[in-house]
Amino acid sequence: MRYISDLQEGDRLTCIYLCKQKTAAFTRNGKPYDNLVLQDKTGSIDGKIWDPNSGGIADFDAMDFIEVTGDVINFSGNLQMNIKRVRIAREDEYNPSDYVPVTEKSAKDMYHELIEIIQTVENPFLSRLLKSFFVDDKIFVKSFAMHSAAKTVHHSFVGGLMEHTLSVTRFCNYMAGAYPLLKRDLLISAALLHDIGKTIELSDFPMNDYTEEGQLLGHIVIGAQMIHDRIKEIEDFPKVLENELVHCILSHHGELEYGSPKKPALAEAVALNLADNADARMQTLTEIFSADKHKKDWVGFNKIFDTNLRRTEEV
């Protein structure tokens, strides 16, 4: 098997991949073609079938495992596969685990660290709330551990949600120690809960796509609802504490145009937004440079960072 992360411009290959997406389109001249996104556990690559009606292209749908024959080219700085032949693969020809991207970190170790952090939260109401999700609710724990943190861009792999959540919580823990202004229990709780809505916003792998609730509501609103509903089960939970915690969730993207219903108004909400953005950006850079590992210097213009990116030279 040729993993996508190992493909290089000029490769000609025949290999089985998961067809993550398939859409029909037309060239400027009105000729039909198909856009594909092919995936394995190491990443994804765009594919083009320029003659979908040819005899070598079998009928298939998105989420099918397909054997493709094609050439890898460089288009606008990104690798792309021009596909000549396609057939649906037989179940005995592939191992599904080869096609689902998974965190390189230990899920067991990450969960253990998460529980250790929860045990440091002294506020009895916040402690009870966190344990109700991450200790008592076994269905939620399993979903949280298996989910990604995004469809694309960063942490879009099994375990990505837990990995991202821990990174954000570590950032917040540092800031809580460095700036006495911050209420640590509130900030740590908000960090651990800020993306729990993604367990409903995104479907399980290998689909890892937006659910209907995700499309209509988004993970921020879903997460706020989950917290509100769970708090109703905790007797005498202070209303002002609930409002502060939910505000941190609602504002953690920082800006209205980035999907936050509210802009940060609390110091803890500002800190959470900074930590969330920092981890998302650094992981995005990590994945960009990992995907372009064959390039020695400049990797090209990136829309997210709005600049041309270059690797740091080793001296």
C-alpha positions, 0 to 999 in steps of 0.5 A: 500500500502507498500511503498518501503521506508518501506520495510525490509528484510524478508517482504513477500508482494503483492503490486502494483508498477510501473515497471520502467525498465525490462531487460531479462538476463541469469544465468551462467547456461543459465537459463533466468530471468528478471531484474526489477526496481520497483518504487513508490514515495518513491524510487525504488527497484531491482526485480528478476523474476527467472522463467519468464515462469512460469504460475504466471507471466503475460506478461508486459512491462516497464512502466506498473503498475504491482501487484507483489507478492514476498519476500524482501531479502538482496543482497550485502547490498541492498534490493531486491525483489524475485518475484513469481507472476506478473499481470498487475494492472487495472487503478482503482487499483492505483493512479499514484501520488503514484508512482512519487517521488516528492520534499519535498519542496514547488515548489511555494516557490522555484520558488519565491526564484529563482525570488528574486535571479534573481532580484539581478543580476545587469548586464542588459544583464545577467538580461535580459537573466535570465528573458527570461528563468525563467519569460517570457518563461512559457513553460520552467518554467513549464518544469524546475519546473517538471524536476529532476536533474538526472536519478539516484544518486541525486535529481531524483524526480519531482522538483529536478532540481529546488531544486538542482539549488537553492542549487548550487546558494546559495553556489555560493552566499556565495562564491561571498560574501566571495571572492571578486575575483568572479564576482557575477552577472556572477557566480549567472547567471551561477549557475541558468543556469548550468543545464537547458539542463536537461529539454531536456536531460531527459524525463518527469516523470514517465519515467525520462530517457535519450532522444535521444538528451540527449544520443547524446549531454548531458545536458552540450552541450544542455544547452550551445546551449540553452544559445547561441540561447537565447542570439542571441535574446538579442541585443548587448549582449557582446561576451566576456560575452557570452563566459565567461558564456558559459565556466562556463556551459561547465566546471561545471563538472570540469573534462573531464572524468566527461563529461565537454568539458572544464576544469574550466579556470575562477574563477567563473567556479571553484566556480560553479564546487565546488558548483555543486559537493558539493550539488550533494554529500550532496544530494547523502548522504542524499538519501543513509541514507534515503534509509537505515534508518533501519540501525543503523550504517554502511550502506555499501560500496558506489562506488560514495564515494569509501568508507564504509559509517556510520551514525554519532552517536548521543551523 
